[in-house]
Amino acid sequence: MITCTGLVGKIYSNRYFIAGIVEPNMKKVWDIRGSYMVTEKGNIVFLFGFEFEDDCEKVYKGTPWLMSNVHLNLRRWSPKVAFNRIPMRLSWFSAQLYDLPLDFLDYLKIKKKCSVFYATIEIDAGLETIWGWNRFVRVRIEFLPRHPLIAGIHVTNMLDTKHWIKVQYERLGEFYFNCGRITHPHALL
């Protein structure tokens, strides 16, 4: 039996999808223990209902997801709220920031530099000491899908030396290199 708790999903693509395509594709990717149901609410908007609450939580926390190599934006949904009232204008990605200067070893400096994105949701732990520093820092960022993604960030360290911090996005999927977007505005209707 499917519970009333679920997710609203919006696919950012110039292609149209139907529930009969979305459901089997995501079943393979999500690896959940119970069943789930997909209801089409438009050409690119879907409701996902799950048998088990922990399956719903696992899928939601695992975002971003790709469906047929295009971005699927998921938000929590409850029957108390009309599905078209759930804000879908923002989406998120995990991004890796490479080659940060050592004087950027604290959360506040990273968060400030990530302000070029719409919002920084979280920064990976392990920044407490220089010995815990990896090749990159993973940040989870919110962004507006109709805007271009940035390739990097300019930072200035304590010695006033400028550095280019490369940004690499995880699970990017379909991407238009000429304009830097994951989709085009006419696909976001």
N, C-alpha and C positions, 0 to 999 in steps of 0.2 A: 504494500500500500504506500502511495506517495503522500508525504506530509505536506502541509501548507507552507512550510518554510522553503525558501528557494533563492534563486538568483535571477536577476535580469541581465541579459547579455546583449551587447551591440557589436556587430561585426563591422570593422572599418575596412571597406573594400569597394571597388568599383563594380564588383560582381554581386549578384543576388544569390541568396541561399534559402533553402526551405528546410523545415524541421526534419524531414526524412533524410536529409544529407547531414545536418548538424549532429543529430543524435548518435548515429553509429560512429562518426568520426571522433567525437569527443569521448565516447565510451572507451575507445582504444587508448586514448591519451590519458584520461583521468585515473584509470585503474582504481575504481571504487568498488566496495563490497556489495552494495545494494543496487536496486534498480533506480532509474530516474526517467523523467519525462520532459520532453521539449515541446513547448507550445509557441507557434509562430505568432508574433504580434506586429508584423510588418515585414518588409523585405530584408531588413538587417537587424531587427530586434526580436529577441526570444525570451521566454520565461523558462527557467529550469527548475523543476520540482524534484526533490530527492526523497528516497525512502528513509534514509538515516540522516540525522542532523550532523553527525561527524563526517559523513561524505560531503555534505554541503560545505562545511567548514574547511575540509581538506582542499576542495576545489577552489574556494574563495581565497584561501591563504597562498595557494600555489600560483596565483596570477603573476605575470601575464601569461595567457595561453594563446596558442596559434591554432587556427582551424583552417585547414587547407592552405597553410602558409600565409594567412592574414590574421591581423590582430583582433582578438576577442576581448572586449572590455566587460568585466563583470562587476555588479553591485548587488548588495544584499537586498532582498525583497520580502515583504510580508503582505498577506492579503488585506491588511488594514490600510495599505497605501496603494493607490492606483499606480500601475506600472509606469505610466507616462509621467508621473510626478517624481520619479527617481532621477537625480542628476546624472546624466551620462556624458556631459560635455568634457569632463576630465577623465584621463586614463592614466595608467602608470606602467612603468618599466623598471627593471633593475638595470643599473648602469655601472660600469667599472671606470674609475678615474685612475689613470696611469701616471706614473712619474711625479707624484706630489713631492715637493721639497720637504725635507725633514722638519722644518719649522711649522709645517701644517699638520703636526701630529696631535691635534686636538679636535674635538667634535665641533666646537664653535666656529673655528676657521673653515672647516669643511662645509658646515651648514651655510655659512655666509657665502662661500664661493658657489654653492649649489643654488643660490637664490636666482641664478639665471634660468632655472627651471621654474615651473609654476609653484611647486612646493617640494620640500624634501620630507619624505615620510619617515625614513629610518636610515641609519648609517650602521654598517656592520660593526660588531664589537671587535675587540682586539687592538684598540688604538692606545692602550694605556702606556705602553713603553715602546721605545725604539726597536726593541728586539721582537715585538709582536707585529711589526709593520711588514705587510706583504708587498708584492709588486704593484698591487692596485688596491683601492678601497672601493667596496661595493656600496652603492647608495640606491635606495628605492625612491624614485622621483615621480611626481605627478606632472602631467603635461597636457597641453591642448592638442589633440590629434590633428587639427587643421593647420597647426603651425609647424614650421620646419624644426627638425631635431638639430641640435648643435653638434659639431664635430669635436669641439674642445673648449677649454676655458683658459684665458690668460691670467696668471697669478704673479704677484711680486713678493719675493721672500724678504727676510729681515735686512738683507744687504742691498735691497733695491734692484735685484736681478730679476728680469722677467723670465717666466717659464711658461711653456705651452703644455697644458694638461690634456692629454687625449681622452676622449669619452668613447667608450665602447658599450653598445647596448646589447643586452641579453634577450634572446628570443625575439628578434626584430621582425623576421618574416619579410613579407612584401614591402618594398621600400623604393621610392622614386629618387634616384641619386641626383637628378638635375635640380629638383626643387627641395630635397631634403625632407619630404613628407612620407608618412606611411599610407596616405590616401589623398585624394583630391577633394576640395570642398563640395563639389556636386554629389559626392558619394556619402556625405555626412547628413543628408536630409532626414 
